[in-house]
Amino acid sequence: MAENLKFSWVRLTLGISFLILIVSFFNIGRYKTESVIESDIIQYYGYLPATFIYGDVSMKFAQGDSVLGNRFWGKTAKNGGRVQKYTMGMAYAYAPFFLVGHIWAKVSDTHPADGFSLPYRFMIQLSSIFYTLLGLYFLSRILVRVWSSRIVSLTLLTILFGTNLYYYTTTAAAMSHAYLFCLVTMFIYFSIRFVKKPTLGMALLMGLMGGWVVLIRPTQLIIWLFPLLYGIYNKDHIRDRVQLLIDHWRKVAWIPVMILLVCLPQLFYWKYMTGSWLYYSYRDQGFFWTDPRVVEVMFSWRKGWLLYTPVMILSLIGIWFLRKEAKSYLLAVVAILLTGIYVISSWWCWWYGGSFGMRPMIDYYGLLGIPLCAFYYRFGRKVPSGKILAWVMAGVFIVFNLVQTLQARYNIIHYDSMTGEAYVASFLKLKRPPGYDDLLKAPDYDGALRGKRGVRYSPLEDFPP
Protein backbone atom coordinates (compact mmCIF):
# COMPACT_ATOMS: atom_id res chain seq x y z
CA MET A 1 0.00 0.00 0.00
CA ALA A 2 1.22 3.49 -0.69
CA GLU A 3 2.40 5.55 2.20
CA ASN A 4 -0.01 8.35 1.28
CA LEU A 5 -2.97 6.07 2.01
CA LYS A 6 -5.86 7.97 3.59
CA PHE A 7 -5.59 7.68 7.35
CA SER A 8 -9.32 7.64 8.13
CA TRP A 9 -9.23 4.63 10.45
CA VAL A 10 -5.82 5.50 11.82
CA ARG A 11 -6.83 9.07 12.60
CA LEU A 12 -9.95 7.83 14.36
CA THR A 13 -7.85 5.38 16.36
CA LEU A 14 -5.32 8.04 17.37
CA GLY A 15 -8.15 10.39 18.34
CA ILE A 16 -9.86 7.77 20.50
CA SER A 17 -6.52 6.86 22.07
CA PHE A 18 -5.87 10.50 22.89
CA LEU A 19 -9.27 10.89 24.58
CA ILE A 20 -8.86 7.70 26.63
CA LEU A 21 -5.36 8.67 27.72
CA ILE A 22 -6.47 12.15 28.76
CA VAL A 23 -9.43 10.78 30.70
CA SER A 24 -7.08 8.27 32.37
CA PHE A 25 -4.64 11.08 33.13
CA PHE A 26 -7.20 13.11 35.07
CA ASN A 27 -8.97 10.09 36.55
CA ILE A 28 -5.77 8.66 38.04
CA GLY A 29 -4.59 12.15 39.00
CA ARG A 30 -1.14 11.02 40.00
CA TYR A 31 0.24 14.49 39.25
CA LYS A 32 -1.55 15.67 42.40
CA THR A 33 0.90 13.71 44.53
CA GLU A 34 4.68 13.65 44.90
CA SER A 35 4.82 10.20 43.32
CA VAL A 36 5.30 11.47 39.74
CA ILE A 37 8.94 12.38 40.32
CA GLU A 38 10.25 9.44 42.32
CA SER A 39 12.61 6.48 42.07
CA ASP A 40 14.48 6.39 38.73
CA ILE A 41 12.67 9.52 37.53
CA ILE A 42 14.42 11.61 40.18
CA GLN A 43 17.72 10.96 38.46
CA TYR A 44 16.34 11.31 34.93
CA TYR A 45 14.78 14.63 35.80
CA GLY A 46 17.24 16.14 38.28
CA TYR A 47 19.42 17.68 35.56
CA LEU A 48 16.69 20.18 34.65
CA PRO A 49 15.91 21.89 38.00
CA ALA A 50 19.57 21.63 39.06
CA THR A 51 20.66 23.53 35.93
CA PHE A 52 17.82 25.96 35.26
CA ILE A 53 16.46 26.67 38.74
CA TYR A 54 19.30 26.11 41.21
CA GLY A 55 22.14 26.87 38.79
CA ASP A 56 24.42 24.08 39.99
CA VAL A 57 24.77 20.81 38.09
CA SER A 58 26.95 19.46 40.90
CA MET A 59 23.86 19.57 43.16
CA LYS A 60 25.94 20.64 46.14
CA PHE A 61 23.07 22.87 47.18
CA ALA A 62 21.10 19.73 48.16
CA GLN A 63 23.68 18.35 50.57
CA GLY A 64 22.56 18.64 54.15
CA ASP A 65 19.11 19.88 53.16
CA SER A 66 16.37 17.55 54.44
CA VAL A 67 13.99 18.43 51.59
CA LEU A 68 16.31 18.89 48.62
CA GLY A 69 18.39 15.89 49.66
CA ASN A 70 15.41 13.66 48.85
CA ARG A 71 14.88 15.39 45.51
CA PHE A 72 18.42 15.33 44.16
CA TRP A 73 20.37 12.12 44.26
CA GLY A 74 23.94 11.66 43.23
CA LYS A 75 26.90 9.34 43.59
CA THR A 76 30.32 10.55 44.70
CA ALA A 77 33.02 9.97 42.08
CA LYS A 78 36.65 9.24 42.98
CA ASN A 79 37.54 12.91 42.60
CA GLY A 80 34.76 13.91 45.02
CA GLY A 81 32.35 15.14 42.33
CA ARG A 82 28.67 14.30 42.57
CA VAL A 83 27.29 12.59 39.49
CA GLN A 84 23.86 11.37 38.48
CA LYS A 85 23.48 7.62 37.97
CA TYR A 86 21.42 7.98 34.80
CA THR A 87 22.36 9.89 31.67
CA MET A 88 20.51 13.00 30.59
CA GLY A 89 18.59 11.63 27.60
CA MET A 90 15.30 11.63 29.49
CA ALA A 91 15.93 15.20 30.60
CA TYR A 92 15.96 16.13 26.88
CA ALA A 93 12.50 14.55 26.53
CA TYR A 94 11.14 16.32 29.60
CA ALA A 95 12.70 19.71 28.78
CA PRO A 96 9.88 21.39 26.75
CA PHE A 97 7.30 20.29 29.30
CA PHE A 98 9.52 21.35 32.18
CA LEU A 99 9.79 24.80 30.60
CA VAL A 100 5.99 25.14 30.35
CA GLY A 101 5.64 23.94 33.94
CA HIS A 102 8.26 26.45 35.08
CA ILE A 103 6.50 29.36 33.34
CA TRP A 104 3.21 28.20 34.86
CA ALA A 105 4.75 28.11 38.35
CA LYS A 106 6.39 31.52 37.83
CA VAL A 107 3.11 33.24 37.01
CA SER A 108 1.22 31.32 39.70
CA ASP A 109 0.60 32.70 43.15
CA THR A 110 0.03 29.28 44.69
CA HIS A 111 2.77 27.00 43.30
CA PRO A 112 6.48 27.49 44.08
CA ALA A 113 8.85 27.54 41.11
CA ASP A 114 11.06 24.87 42.69
CA GLY A 115 10.91 22.22 39.98
CA PHE A 116 8.67 19.86 41.96
CA SER A 117 5.35 21.59 42.57
CA LEU A 118 2.11 20.70 40.80
CA PRO A 119 2.78 22.51 37.48
CA TYR A 120 5.99 20.54 36.97
CA ARG A 121 4.42 17.23 37.95
CA PHE A 122 1.41 17.88 35.72
CA MET A 123 3.52 18.67 32.68
CA ILE A 124 6.04 15.87 33.18
CA GLN A 125 3.30 13.28 33.47
CA LEU A 126 1.49 14.78 30.48
CA SER A 127 4.66 14.41 28.42
CA SER A 128 4.32 10.62 28.47
CA ILE A 129 0.99 10.87 26.64
CA PHE A 130 2.56 13.10 24.00
CA TYR A 131 5.41 10.68 23.32
CA THR A 132 3.18 7.61 23.30
CA LEU A 133 0.82 9.15 20.76
CA LEU A 134 3.74 10.38 18.66
CA GLY A 135 5.16 6.84 18.71
CA LEU A 136 1.81 5.40 17.63
CA TYR A 137 1.60 7.92 14.80
CA PHE A 138 5.01 6.97 13.42
CA LEU A 139 4.20 3.29 13.86
CA SER A 140 1.13 3.83 11.70
CA ARG A 141 3.32 5.52 9.07
CA ILE A 142 5.51 2.41 9.01
CA LEU A 143 2.64 -0.08 8.85
CA VAL A 144 0.49 1.59 6.17
CA ARG A 145 3.34 1.10 3.74
CA VAL A 146 2.28 -2.57 3.67
CA TRP A 147 -1.14 -3.07 5.26
CA SER A 148 -4.59 -1.47 5.20
CA SER A 149 -5.52 1.25 7.64
CA ARG A 150 -8.06 -1.01 9.40
CA ILE A 151 -5.43 -3.66 10.20
CA VAL A 152 -3.05 -0.88 11.23
CA SER A 153 -5.69 0.59 13.56
CA LEU A 154 -6.22 -2.80 15.20
CA THR A 155 -2.48 -3.09 15.71
CA LEU A 156 -2.22 0.37 17.27
CA LEU A 157 -5.06 -0.35 19.68
CA THR A 158 -3.44 -3.65 20.66
CA ILE A 159 -0.01 -2.09 21.24
CA LEU A 160 -1.42 0.67 23.44
CA PHE A 161 -4.20 -1.04 25.39
CA GLY A 162 -3.19 -4.68 25.15
CA THR A 163 0.29 -4.23 26.62
CA ASN A 164 1.93 -2.58 29.60
CA LEU A 165 2.62 0.50 27.45
CA TYR A 166 -0.74 1.80 28.73
CA TYR A 167 0.42 1.40 32.35
CA TYR A 168 3.67 3.23 31.64
CA THR A 169 1.82 6.03 29.88
CA THR A 170 -0.77 6.67 32.58
CA THR A 171 0.14 5.12 35.92
CA ALA A 172 3.94 4.93 35.94
CA ALA A 173 4.21 7.86 33.56
CA ALA A 174 7.60 9.58 33.18
CA MET A 175 9.51 6.30 33.34
CA SER A 176 11.63 5.90 30.23
CA HIS A 177 9.63 3.22 28.41
CA ALA A 178 6.90 5.21 26.66
CA TYR A 179 9.57 7.66 25.50
CA LEU A 180 11.84 4.92 24.18
CA PHE A 181 8.88 3.29 22.43
CA CYS A 182 8.39 6.59 20.62
CA LEU A 183 12.03 7.33 19.79
CA VAL A 184 12.85 3.78 18.65
CA THR A 185 9.78 3.79 16.40
CA MET A 186 10.76 7.14 14.91
CA PHE A 187 14.29 5.84 14.35
CA ILE A 188 12.89 2.82 12.47
CA TYR A 189 10.74 5.09 10.30
CA PHE A 190 13.62 7.42 9.41
CA SER A 191 15.86 4.42 8.72
CA ILE A 192 13.34 3.01 6.24
CA ARG A 193 13.11 6.38 4.53
CA PHE A 194 16.88 6.68 4.32
CA VAL A 195 17.40 3.19 2.90
CA LYS A 196 14.74 3.76 0.24
CA LYS A 197 15.88 7.27 -0.67
CA PRO A 198 19.05 8.51 1.04
CA THR A 199 18.80 12.20 1.84
CA LEU A 200 20.74 14.44 4.19
CA GLY A 201 17.58 15.19 6.17
CA MET A 202 16.91 11.53 6.86
CA ALA A 203 20.56 10.96 7.79
CA LEU A 204 20.41 13.81 10.31
CA LEU A 205 17.14 12.53 11.79
CA MET A 206 18.54 9.00 12.06
CA GLY A 207 21.58 10.31 13.90
CA LEU A 208 19.44 12.46 16.18
CA MET A 209 16.99 9.69 17.12
CA GLY A 210 19.58 6.94 17.26
CA GLY A 211 21.91 9.02 19.42
CA TRP A 212 19.09 10.12 21.70
CA VAL A 213 17.92 6.55 22.26
CA VAL A 214 21.43 5.40 23.12
CA LEU A 215 21.86 8.35 25.48
CA ILE A 216 18.75 7.27 27.38
CA ARG A 217 19.71 3.60 27.41
CA PRO A 218 23.20 2.73 26.09
CA THR A 219 22.26 -0.91 25.47
CA GLN A 220 19.86 0.31 22.78
CA LEU A 221 22.87 0.58 20.52
CA ILE A 222 21.45 -2.61 19.05
CA ILE A 223 18.71 -0.70 17.20
CA TRP A 224 21.40 0.37 14.74
CA LEU A 225 21.07 -3.15 13.36
CA PHE A 226 17.85 -1.99 11.73
CA PRO A 227 19.26 0.28 9.00
CA LEU A 228 21.97 -2.30 8.36
CA LEU A 229 19.59 -5.26 7.98
CA TYR A 230 16.30 -3.76 6.74
CA GLY A 231 15.52 -4.87 3.20
CA ILE A 232 18.15 -7.61 3.17
CA TYR A 233 17.02 -11.14 2.40
CA ASN A 234 19.63 -12.40 -0.08
CA LYS A 235 23.30 -11.92 -0.91
CA ASP A 236 22.63 -9.34 -3.60
CA HIS A 237 20.97 -7.09 -1.05
CA ILE A 238 24.09 -7.15 1.12
CA ARG A 239 26.14 -5.92 -1.82
CA ASP A 240 23.54 -3.26 -2.60
CA ARG A 241 23.54 -2.04 1.01
CA VAL A 242 27.30 -1.70 1.05
CA GLN A 243 27.14 0.15 -2.27
CA LEU A 244 24.48 2.50 -0.90
CA LEU A 245 26.73 3.42 2.03
CA ILE A 246 29.63 4.02 -0.34
CA ASP A 247 27.66 6.05 -2.85
CA HIS A 248 26.16 8.26 -0.15
CA TRP A 249 29.11 8.39 2.22
CA ARG A 250 28.90 12.17 2.64
CA LYS A 251 25.36 11.87 4.00
CA VAL A 252 26.24 8.80 6.07
CA ALA A 253 29.16 10.71 7.59
CA TRP A 254 26.71 13.15 9.17
CA ILE A 255 25.12 10.35 11.22
CA PRO A 256 27.99 9.96 13.74
CA VAL A 257 28.30 13.76 13.83
CA MET A 258 24.67 14.00 14.98
CA ILE A 259 25.18 11.22 17.51
CA LEU A 260 28.17 13.08 18.94
CA LEU A 261 26.24 16.35 19.14
CA VAL A 262 23.42 14.61 21.03
CA CYS A 263 25.85 13.03 23.49
CA LEU A 264 28.24 16.00 23.85
CA PRO A 265 26.46 17.62 26.85
CA GLN A 266 26.69 14.30 28.69
CA LEU A 267 30.40 13.98 27.92
CA PHE A 268 31.07 17.52 29.18
CA TYR A 269 29.03 16.79 32.30
CA TRP A 270 31.06 13.67 33.06
CA LYS A 271 34.31 15.52 32.42
CA TYR A 272 33.29 18.38 34.70
CA MET A 273 32.00 16.17 37.49
CA THR A 274 34.41 13.22 37.42
CA GLY A 275 37.45 14.35 35.45
CA SER A 276 36.81 11.68 32.79
CA TRP A 277 35.03 11.96 29.46
CA LEU A 278 33.42 8.55 30.00
CA TYR A 279 32.10 7.36 33.34
CA TYR A 280 30.32 4.15 34.35
CA SER A 281 27.82 5.45 36.88
CA TYR A 282 26.20 2.06 37.59
CA ARG A 283 29.30 1.04 39.58
CA ASP A 284 28.85 -2.51 40.87
CA GLN A 285 25.72 -3.16 38.78
CA GLY A 286 26.33 -4.94 35.51
CA PHE A 287 25.65 -7.84 33.19
CA PHE A 288 26.19 -11.59 33.49
CA TRP A 289 26.72 -12.32 29.81
CA THR A 290 27.36 -16.03 30.29
CA ASP A 291 24.27 -16.53 32.46
CA PRO A 292 21.28 -14.89 30.74
CA ARG A 293 17.92 -15.63 32.37
CA VAL A 294 15.92 -15.87 29.15
CA VAL A 295 13.32 -18.36 30.45
CA GLU A 296 12.70 -16.23 33.55
CA VAL A 297 12.37 -13.03 31.50
CA MET A 298 9.93 -14.68 29.11
CA PHE A 299 7.79 -16.90 31.37
CA SER A 300 8.40 -16.50 35.11
CA TRP A 301 5.62 -15.74 37.56
CA ARG A 302 7.67 -12.86 38.91
CA LYS A 303 7.86 -10.82 35.69
CA GLY A 304 7.48 -13.08 32.65
CA TRP A 305 6.95 -10.98 29.53
CA LEU A 306 4.57 -13.43 27.82
CA LEU A 307 2.72 -14.12 31.07
CA TYR A 308 1.89 -10.47 31.79
CA THR A 309 1.73 -9.34 28.15
CA PRO A 310 0.37 -12.46 26.41
CA VAL A 311 -0.80 -10.58 23.31
CA MET A 312 2.84 -10.47 22.25
CA ILE A 313 2.58 -14.20 21.49
CA LEU A 314 0.65 -13.08 18.39
CA SER A 315 3.53 -10.82 17.42
CA LEU A 316 6.02 -13.66 17.77
CA ILE A 317 3.83 -15.84 15.55
CA GLY A 318 3.64 -12.96 13.10
CA ILE A 319 7.41 -13.05 12.61
CA TRP A 320 6.88 -16.25 10.62
CA PHE A 321 4.35 -14.48 8.39
CA LEU A 322 6.82 -11.70 7.58
CA ARG A 323 8.46 -14.13 5.15
CA LYS A 324 5.65 -13.46 2.68
CA GLU A 325 3.92 -10.34 3.96
CA ALA A 326 6.90 -8.05 4.51
CA LYS A 327 10.15 -9.95 4.19
CA SER A 328 12.16 -6.70 4.09
CA TYR A 329 11.64 -6.51 7.86
CA LEU A 330 12.29 -10.13 8.76
CA LEU A 331 16.05 -10.18 9.35
CA ALA A 332 16.09 -6.85 11.21
CA VAL A 333 13.17 -7.83 13.49
CA VAL A 334 14.65 -11.21 14.38
CA ALA A 335 18.18 -9.90 14.95
CA ILE A 336 17.11 -6.98 17.16
CA LEU A 337 14.55 -9.01 19.12
CA LEU A 338 16.93 -11.87 19.89
CA THR A 339 19.76 -9.53 20.81
CA GLY A 340 17.46 -7.38 22.92
CA ILE A 341 16.11 -10.36 24.87
CA TYR A 342 19.65 -11.59 25.48
CA VAL A 343 20.79 -8.19 26.79
CA ILE A 344 17.70 -7.79 28.98
CA SER A 345 18.13 -11.30 30.37
CA SER A 346 21.80 -10.72 31.18
CA TRP A 347 21.26 -7.71 33.46
CA TRP A 348 22.01 -8.49 37.10
CA CYS A 349 18.42 -7.66 38.13
CA TRP A 350 16.61 -9.57 35.39
CA TRP A 351 13.19 -8.71 36.92
CA TYR A 352 14.01 -4.96 36.77
CA GLY A 353 12.97 -4.00 40.26
CA GLY A 354 9.48 -2.70 40.90
CA SER A 355 7.42 -2.82 37.73
CA PHE A 356 4.40 -4.21 35.94
CA GLY A 357 5.48 -6.96 33.59
CA MET A 358 8.78 -6.98 31.72
CA ARG A 359 9.03 -3.24 31.25
CA PRO A 360 12.24 -3.04 29.15
CA MET A 361 10.45 -4.94 26.36
CA ILE A 362 8.19 -1.90 25.86
CA ASP A 363 11.09 -0.19 24.12
CA TYR A 364 10.71 -2.69 21.24
CA TYR A 365 6.93 -2.50 20.80
CA GLY A 366 7.27 -0.27 17.73
CA LEU A 367 9.40 -2.98 16.14
CA LEU A 368 7.09 -5.76 17.33
CA GLY A 369 4.08 -3.92 15.92
CA ILE A 370 5.30 -4.97 12.45
CA PRO A 371 4.94 -8.76 12.90
CA LEU A 372 1.78 -8.21 14.96
CA CYS A 373 0.23 -6.44 11.98
CA ALA A 374 1.38 -9.30 9.75
CA PHE A 375 -0.33 -11.78 12.07
CA TYR A 376 -3.65 -9.91 12.01
CA TYR A 377 -3.54 -9.64 8.22
CA ARG A 378 -2.78 -13.31 7.62
CA PHE A 379 -5.27 -14.46 10.28
CA GLY A 380 -7.97 -12.30 8.70
CA ARG A 381 -7.34 -13.81 5.27
CA LYS A 382 -6.82 -17.51 6.09
CA VAL A 383 -9.32 -18.16 8.90
CA PRO A 384 -13.11 -18.19 8.26
CA SER A 385 -14.57 -14.95 9.62
CA GLY A 386 -10.96 -14.14 10.48
CA LYS A 387 -11.34 -10.37 10.27
CA ILE A 388 -14.08 -10.38 12.89
CA LEU A 389 -12.27 -12.93 15.03
CA ALA A 390 -9.09 -10.83 14.92
CA TRP A 391 -10.94 -7.90 16.48
CA VAL A 392 -12.55 -10.22 19.05
CA MET A 393 -9.16 -11.73 19.89
CA ALA A 394 -7.61 -8.30 20.28
CA GLY A 395 -10.53 -7.23 22.47
CA VAL A 396 -10.00 -10.19 24.81
CA PHE A 397 -6.30 -9.41 25.19
CA ILE A 398 -7.05 -5.71 25.75
CA VAL A 399 -9.61 -6.41 28.47
CA PHE A 400 -7.22 -8.87 30.11
CA ASN A 401 -4.43 -6.30 30.09
CA LEU A 402 -6.64 -3.52 31.45
CA VAL A 403 -7.72 -5.74 34.35
CA GLN A 404 -4.09 -6.57 35.08
CA THR A 405 -3.25 -2.87 34.85
CA LEU A 406 -5.77 -2.17 37.61
CA GLN A 407 -4.30 -5.05 39.61
CA ALA A 408 -0.82 -3.56 39.26
CA ARG A 409 -2.09 -0.13 40.22
CA TYR A 410 -3.68 -1.56 43.38
CA ASN A 411 -0.58 -3.71 44.07
CA ILE A 412 -2.55 -6.92 43.66
CA ILE A 413 0.01 -7.87 41.06
CA HIS A 414 2.97 -7.19 43.30
CA TYR A 415 5.73 -5.02 41.91
CA ASP A 416 8.53 -7.56 42.45
CA SER A 417 7.42 -10.52 44.59
CA MET A 418 4.90 -12.50 42.52
CA THR A 419 4.80 -16.29 42.71
CA GLY A 420 2.72 -18.90 40.94
CA GLU A 421 0.47 -19.29 43.98
CA ALA A 422 -0.01 -15.53 44.26
CA TYR A 423 -0.80 -15.23 40.55
CA VAL A 424 -3.44 -17.97 40.64
CA ALA A 425 -4.98 -16.72 43.90
CA SER A 426 -5.35 -13.18 42.55
CA PHE A 427 -6.15 -14.01 38.92
CA LEU A 428 -8.41 -11.27 37.50
CA LYS A 429 -9.42 -10.18 41.01
CA LEU A 430 -9.55 -6.52 42.03
CA LYS A 431 -9.20 -7.23 45.76
CA ARG A 432 -6.42 -9.08 47.54
CA PRO A 433 -7.54 -12.53 48.74
CA PRO A 434 -7.06 -13.41 52.43
CA GLY A 435 -3.50 -14.38 53.32
CA TYR A 436 -2.20 -13.03 50.03
CA ASP A 437 1.00 -11.57 51.49
CA ASP A 438 2.05 -15.03 52.63
CA LEU A 439 2.05 -16.19 49.01
CA LEU A 440 4.56 -13.58 47.88
CA LYS A 441 8.30 -14.13 47.73
CA ALA A 442 10.69 -11.18 47.68
CA PRO A 443 13.68 -11.46 45.32
CA ASP A 444 17.24 -11.59 46.61
CA TYR A 445 18.63 -8.26 45.39
CA ASP A 446 21.93 -8.51 47.25
CA GLY A 447 22.52 -12.04 46.02
CA ALA A 448 21.70 -11.10 42.43
CA LEU A 449 24.11 -8.18 42.61
CA ARG A 450 26.88 -10.57 43.68
CA GLY A 451 26.07 -12.94 40.84
CA LYS A 452 23.81 -15.29 42.77
CA ARG A 453 21.20 -15.60 40.07
CA GLY A 454 19.10 -18.19 41.85
CA VAL A 455 17.90 -21.64 40.80
CA ARG A 456 16.90 -22.05 37.17
CA TYR A 457 13.22 -21.27 36.72
CA SER A 458 10.57 -23.96 36.57
CA PRO A 459 6.86 -23.12 36.09
CA LEU A 460 6.08 -25.29 39.13
CA GLU A 461 8.69 -23.76 41.44
CA ASP A 462 6.22 -21.63 43.39
CA PHE A 463 3.62 -24.35 43.98
CA PRO A 464 3.72 -26.79 46.89
CA PRO A 465 4.33 -30.48 46.06
N, C-alpha and C positions, 0 to 999 in steps of 0.2 A: 504494500500500500504506500502511496506517496506520503511524504512527511507533511504536505499541506492539507491533508485530510481534514474535513470539517470536524471540529472538536465538540459537537453538540452534546454527546453523552459524557465526554470527559469533562467539559465545562460544568455540566450539571453535577457530576460526581465531586469535583473540586469545590463547588459551591456548597453542596450538602455537607461535605467534610469540614469546610470552614465553619459553618453554622454549628455543627455538633461540637467541634473543638472549642468554639467560643462559649457555648452553653456549658460545656464541661469545665472550662476555665473559671467561670464565675460560680458555678455550682460547687466545685471543690473548694475554691477560695483560698488556696494555700498561700497566696501572696499576702494574705492578711496576717500570717504568722511569720516567725523568724526562720521557719524550716525551709524556705526557698534557697537561702544561701547558707548551706551547711555541708559538712563532710567534704567530699572531693571538690565541690563547687567553691568552697572558700578559697582553695588554692588556684582554681581556674580564674576566679573573679578578682582576687586580691590585687592583681597588677593595676587594675583600673582606678579604684579609689586611692591606692597608695601613690600613684603617679599624679592623678589629676585633682585630687582633693587634699591629700596630706603632703604631696610634693616630696616624697622620699621613698624610692623604690627599695631601699634597704629595710624599710619597715621598722627602723629603730624606735620610732615614735610609739610603737605598740608595746615595747618591752616594759614590764612593770605596771602596765595599765590593766586593771581587772576586766574592763569592757573590751578595749581594743585588742588585748591579748588573745581573746577568744575569737576575734574576727580576722586576725592576720596571723597566719601560721608560717613558719619558716624553719629551715634546717641550718645549722651552723656549719659552714665549710671549714676546711683546714686553716684557711687564712683568717678565720673569725667572721667572715661575711655571712649574712643571712640570705638564704636562697630558697625560692619556692620549689616544692617538689615537682609540680607539674609545669609544663611549658605554657607559653602565652597564646597558643592558637585559639583556645576558647575565649580568651579575652578579646581577640579580634572580632569574634562572632557576637559577643555581647556589646561591643563598643557603641554602635549606633543607638542601641536601646538604653544603654547606660547614660549616654548623652541626653536623650529625651527625659529620662528619669531625673537627671541632675538639674536640668532646666525647670522641670516641674517642681522639684523640691525647693529650688531657689526662689521661685515666685510664690511658693506656698507659705502660708503663715502657720501651718500646723505640722509640717513634716521637716525635720532637720536635714540639711544637705550634707549628710555624713556618709553616704554611699550604701546605707543599709536600711533606711526607712522605707515606708510603703511605696513611694513612687519608684524607687529602684527595684524593689522586689516585684512589683507589678510588671514593670517593663522587662525585666530579665526573664520572668516566667512566660510572658507573652512572646518573647523572642523564639521560644521553642516551637510555637504554633507556626510562626512565620517560616522557619527553616523546614519544618515538616511539610508544609504545603508547597514550598518551593521545590523540595525534593520530589514530591509526588508529581508536580507539574513537569519537571525534567524527565522523570520516569515515563510519563505519558508520551513525551516527545520521542523517547527512545522506542517505545513499544509500537506506536502507530506507524512506524516505518515498515512494520511487518504485519500487524494484526488490526482487526477492525476496532472502532472506538468502543463498541459494547464490551468486547472481550477485555480491552484495556481498562475500561471502567470497573469491571468486575475484579480485575487484578489490583487496581488501586485501592478499592474498598477492602479487599482481603489483606493487603499489606498494612494498611492503617489500623483497621479494626479487628483483624484476625490474628494479630501478633502483638508482642509487647511494645511495639513502637507507640501504640496508643497510650500505654502506661507512662512511657518516658517522654511523651509530649504533654501530658496533662497532670499526672500525679507526681512523678519524679522529674518534672521539667527542669531544665538547665543542666542536667547531666549531659555528657558529651554525645550521647548516642543518636538523638534526633538530628543533631547538627552534622555528625559524620555521615548519617544516612543521606542527608541532603548533599553534602560536598562530594562524597564518593559518587553519587548518581550524576551530579553535574560534571565531574571529571570524566565519567564514562561517556556522557553525551558529547563533550568537547573532543574526546579522543576519537569517537566515531566520525565526527565531522572532519577532523584533521586527516585521518586515514583516507577518507573518501575524496577530500579536496583540501590539500595542505595550504593553509593560509597563515600569515603572520598572526592575525587575530586569534585564530584557534590555538596556535602554538603558545601565545602569551596566556590565554585562558587555561590551557592545560597545565602550564607551569605554575600559575597562580593557585588553581584548585589542588593540584597534586602536591605542591609545597605546603599549602595550608593544612591539608589532611595529615601529612607526615609531621607537621609541627604540633598538631593536636595529639596524634598517637604515632610515634615513630615506627611502630611495627607495621603501619599501613603503607609502608614502602612497597609492599607486595602489590598494591593496586596498579603500579607501573607495568605489571605484566599485561594489563589490558591492551594498551596501545601497541605492545609488541606482538601480541597473539591474536588480536581481533582480526577476523577475515582470513585466517590461515587454516587451511585444512588439506593442503598437499604441498609437495616440495617446491612447486613453481611459485606458490604464494610466499614462501620464505625468501626466495630470490627477489621477488617483487618488493617485499617489505624492505629488504636491505637496500634495493635500488632507490626506493622512495626516500629513505633517510639520506642517501648520498645525494640525490638530485636536489633535495630541499634542505641541505645541511645548514644554510644560513638561517632559515626559519627554526630548524631544530635546535640550533645553537642558542636561541633565545630562551629555550625551556629551562636549562639549568640556571640561566641568569635570573629568571623570574623566581625559581625556587630559592636561590640565594637571597634575593631581595625580601622574600617573605620571611626567611629565617634570620635575616641580619639583626633585627632588634633583639632576638633571643640570644644570639651569639655575643652581642655587645653587653647584654645583661649579665650573662655568665662571666664574661671577662671582667666586668666591673665588680661583680659580687664575689667571685672566687679566684680571680687571677688567671683563669684558663678559658680558652675559647669554647671548649667542649667540657661538659660536666655531667656525670651520671648522678642524678639527684635521687634515684630510687635506693641507693646505697646497698643494703644487704638483700634487697628484693630482686629476684631475677628469674631466669628460665631454667628448666630442667629438660634440656633438649633430647636427652636419651631416655626420658621417662614421661612421654606425653600421656595425659589421661583422656584419651579420645572417647572411650566408652562412657566414662563418667560425664564428660561434657555433653555427650549426645543423649544419654538415656537415664542418668541417675535420678533418684528421687529428690536429691538435694537441689539440683539445678538443671537437669537434663533438658537440652534445647528442644528435642522432639517430643518430650513429655509435656512441657509447658507451652510449647508453640507447635502443636501437632500439624497445623496447616502447612508447615514447611515440608512435610512429607510429600505433598503434591508437587512442590517445587523440585524436590530431588528426583521424583519420577519424571518431571518435565524435562530434566537434563537429557534423558534418553530421546525425547521427541525433538530436541534441537537438531538432531542429525538430519532431519528432513525439513523441519519448519524454519530453522534459522541457524544453519550450520556455521555461519560466520562467527557466532558467539560461543560455540561449543568448547573449543580449546581454552579460551580465556576464562570462561565460567568455571570449568573443571579445575584448571590450574590455580586460580585465585581461591576458590572454595577449599580445596584440599590443603593448600598452604596456610590459609587463614585458620582452619580448624586445628591444624598442627601447632601453629603459633599460640593460639588461644589455649590449647590443651597443655602446652609446655610451661605456662606461667605458674609460678610457685603456688598461687592461690587460684586453682583452676575453677573454683565456684564464684570467684570475683566478689567476695564479701557480701554485704547486704544488697539484695537485688530481687527483682522478679524475673525468673527465667534466666536464660543465658544471654545477658545483656550485650556482651561484645559482638554477638552475631547480628545485632540490629544494624551495625555499620555496613553489612553486606546485603541488606534487603533490597536495595536498588538493583544490585547485580542479580539477586535471586528472583526478582520480579520478572526477569526475562524467561527463565524456564517455567515459572508458574503460569505465565501467559500462554506459553506453548502447551502446557498441560490442559488448560481450560479449552483452548482451541481444538486440540486433538480429541479430547473427551466429548466436546460438543458435536464433533463430526462423526465419530465412530460408534458412539453409544446411542441406542434409541432414546429419543427425548433428551439427548445429552445436554442440549443448551439449557433446558429448564433444570435438569438435575445438577448442572454445574452451579447455577445460582442457589439452588437448595443446599448443596454441599457447602458452598461458601458461607451461606447463612448459618448453618450449624456450627461451623468452625468459629464464626464471628461471635455468635451467642456464647459459645463455650469460653472463648477468650475474654469476653466482657465480664462473665461471671468470675473467672479467675482473677481478672483485674480488680474487681471489688474485693475478692478474698485477699489479694495482696495488699490492697489499701487498708483493710481492716486487720491485717497481720494474721489472717487465718492461714494463708500460705505464708509460712514464716520466711523471713528474709535470708536466713542462712542455715537453718537447722531442720529442714524437712527430712522425714523418713518415709518408708513405704507405708508403715502403719498410720502415720499422721496424714499422709495423702489420702489413703482410703477412708479414714475416719471423717475427714473434712470434705470429701469429694462433693463439689457443687453446693456446699452449705455456706450460708452467710452468717452463721453463728458458730463459735467454737464449741465442739462437743465436750461433755464432762471429762476431766482428766486428760485433756489434750496436751497440756504442757509436758506430761510424763512421756508422751510419745515422741517428743522432739529429741534431737541429738546434735549438740553444738559441735562444729568442726574444730579440729586442733590447729589453730593458726600458728602457734609457736613451733609445733612439730613440722608443719608444712614449710615454714620459713627455713628450717634447718635441713629440709630435704626429706623429711619423713612424710611421704605421700600417702601413707595409709594402705590398707589391703585392697587389692584389685576389686573393682566393683562387681557385684552380682545382684541381679534384680530381686533376689530373695534375702539379701543381707539384713534388711531391716524388719523382717518378719520372724516371729518366734518359731522354733521347730514344731 
